[in-house]
Amino acid sequence: MCALALFFSSFSTPLMAAVFTFALFVIGNLSEDLRGFARVTTGLGGWLATAVAYLVPNFSALNVITQVAHGDAIPGRLILYNTVYAMLYSAMAISGAVLIFQRRNLK
């Protein structure tokens, strides 16, 4: 979330960066529903939903609260997958922020 907030703050005002970050947080938590919608929709709507589902972060994949609440062990493979996914997505967001910030004229 911090990497996304940094990305949005590199090109917008602080208030808009907060709004964009919160909106992406909500969309990221609903990304599994968006993928399901893309599977059942045909045509341009399905294609657009699929594109958006792959662009937004998949926070629902990082949510393991149900497994923890039921006392299930979290597989090491899932921990590794989630860690790599979060690191790559954060690296992309921070790289985008750096590229945008380098082009800004601060004079």
N, C-alpha and C positions, 0 to 999 in steps of 0.2 A: 504494500500500500504506500509506503514511503517513496519507493521508486516511481510509482505512478504519480504521486503528488508532486515530486520533483520534476517529472516530465511536463506535467500540465503547468506548473509554475514557471517553467522556462519560457513560455510564450503567452501567458495570460495574467490577469490580475489575481491577487490572492483569493478574492471571493469566488471568482470563476474557477480557479484551480480547485478550490474546495468542492464546488458544485460538481465539476467534472469528475473528480476523484470519487465522490460519494455515488454519483450515477454509475460509474464503472464498477464500483463495489457491489451495488445492487444487481447490475446486469451480470457481473461475474458469478454471483451467488445463484442466479437463475439460468446459468448457461446450460445446464443439463436439460431444463425445460425448453430452452431455445433449440438445442440439438434435436430433441424429440419433435418439436414443431417443424423443423427443417426436414425430418424424415417423412412426415405425413403430407407435407405441402409440395405441390408440383409447380413447375414453371418458374417465373422470375422470383416469386415470393420465397420458394424453397431454396433457390440458388442464393438469394440475398441473406436469408436466415442462416444458411450454412456458412457463408463468408463471415458474417458477424460473429457466429459461434466460434469460429476459429481465430478471430482477431482479439476477442475479449479474453481476459484471464479466466480460467476455469476454476474458480474458487470452490465450487461444489466438490471437485475432486480432492481438494485439500481438507475437506471437512470429514473428520473421523469421529465426531462426537457420539454418533449412534453406537459405533463399535466399542468405544470406551465406556459409555453408559451401561452397556450390556455385559461388560467385563470381558469382551473378546480381545484376544491379543492382536496387535497390529502387525502385519507381516513386514519383515525387514525390506522386502522388495518394494512395498508401498511407500515406506519411509524414504527409500532411496529415490524412487520415481518422483515423489512430491518435492524432495529437496532439489533434485536436478531441474525439475520443471520451474520451481520458484526462482532458482538462481538464474536460469536462462531468461525467464521473462523479466526479472529485475535487471539483468544485464542489458537486455534490449531497451527497456525503458530509460535506463540511465544513459546508454549510448545515444539514444534519441535526444535526451535532454542536453547532452554535451554538444551534439551537432547543432541543435537549435541555438544554444547559448553562445556558441562560437561565432555565429553569424549576427548576433545582436550588436547594435551600436550603442554603447553605454555613455557616449559623450553628450 
